[in-house]
């Protein structure tokens, strides 16, 4: 099925509060959106907000005191999400990219990003690379590795160049 000429492909960009994410967003805007005025992509920015229970690390029965701490953690996570979104919007605005959809979705970033690709019928997903070593990546799990294998779209991993000392 061929898409109509006026229908833009969708690009989903993962955003979080890391410098790698900020670099990936700026790099992608510079290479795909600026200074072009007639962009070929519709831009969707997605931030995966952890749940308070996952952030605190509650896997089993709720421990004493959890009921008091969870609302505080959730409030902090909401503030971080709002900061991430505002920062990303500002970066887009500064580069004159104004037609942007921004979403905050609670959950594991791996699932959230793959689901966003499906929801928006994206043709490409952009993620920043945190540059973890093999051990840290094995323990934490790599979002970019997961998405490269599970997202139903092309995945572009943007690496921030290593700074020379």
HUVENUR-V455453 format. One record per residue. N is the residue number from 0. RES is the residue in one small letter. PHI is phi in radians with two decimals (* if undefined). Layout:
# HUVENUR-V455453
n res phi
N RES PHI
N RES PHI
This chain:
# HUVENUR-V455453
n res phi
0 x *
1 x -1.47
2 x -1.47
3 x -1.21
4 x -1.06
5 x -1.37
6 x -1.43
7 x -1.51
8 x -1.26
9 x -1.81
10 x -2.02
11 x -1.76
12 x -2.05
13 x -1.34
14 x -2.25
15 x -2.55
16 x -1.66
17 x -1.73
18 x -1.17
19 x -1.17
20 x -1.17
21 x -1.07
22 x -1.09
23 x -1.06
24 x -1.11
25 x -1.09
26 x -1.07
27 x -1.16
28 x -1.06
29 x -1.11
30 x -1.60
31 x -2.09
32 x -2.13
33 x -2.02
34 x -1.61
35 x -0.98
36 x -1.64
37 x -1.87
38 x -1.14
39 x -1.52
40 x -2.01
41 x -1.57
42 x -1.76
43 x -2.21
44 x -1.75
45 x -2.20
46 x -1.99
47 x -1.59
48 x -1.64
49 x -1.12
50 x -1.33
51 x -1.06
52 x -1.16
53 x -1.25
54 x -1.18
55 x -1.43
56 x 1.52
57 x -1.49
58 x -1.90
59 x -1.82
60 x -1.07
61 x -1.20
62 x -1.42
63 x -1.06
64 x 1.68
65 x -1.10
66 x -1.06
67 x -1.38
68 x -1.44
69 x -1.03
70 x -1.09
71 x -1.20
72 x -1.10
73 x -1.07
74 x -1.08
75 x -1.10
76 x -1.12
77 x -1.14
78 x -1.14
79 x -1.07
80 x -1.04
81 x -1.08
82 x -1.12
83 x -1.04
84 x -1.13
85 x -1.09
86 x -1.09
87 x -1.13
88 x -1.07
89 x -1.12
90 x -1.05
91 x -1.09
92 x -1.04
93 x -1.06
94 x -1.77
95 x 1.06
96 x -1.80
97 x -1.93
98 x -1.58
99 x -2.27
100 x -1.75
101 x -2.16
102 x -2.29
103 x -2.02
104 x -2.21
105 x -1.35
106 x 2.56
107 x -1.19
108 x -0.96
109 x -1.04
110 x -1.25
111 x -1.02
112 x -1.22
113 x -1.13
114 x -1.21
115 x -1.13
116 x -1.03
117 x -1.13
118 x -1.00
119 x -1.69
120 x 0.91
121 x -1.21
122 x -1.68
123 x -2.62
124 x -2.06
125 x -1.94
126 x -2.29
127 x -1.50
128 x -1.77
129 x -1.39
130 x 1.20
131 x -1.18
132 x -1.30
133 x -1.05
134 x -1.22
135 x -1.07
136 x -1.14
137 x -1.16
138 x -1.32
139 x -1.45
140 x 1.40
141 x -1.61
142 x -1.10
143 x -1.15
144 x -1.05
145 x -1.05
146 x -1.12
147 x -1.06
148 x -1.62
149 x -2.04
150 x -1.24
151 x -1.57
152 x -2.79
153 x -1.21
154 x -2.17
155 x -1.91
156 x -1.79
157 x -1.72
158 x -1.77
159 x -1.37
160 x -1.04
161 x -1.21
162 x -1.44
163 x -1.51
164 x -1.53
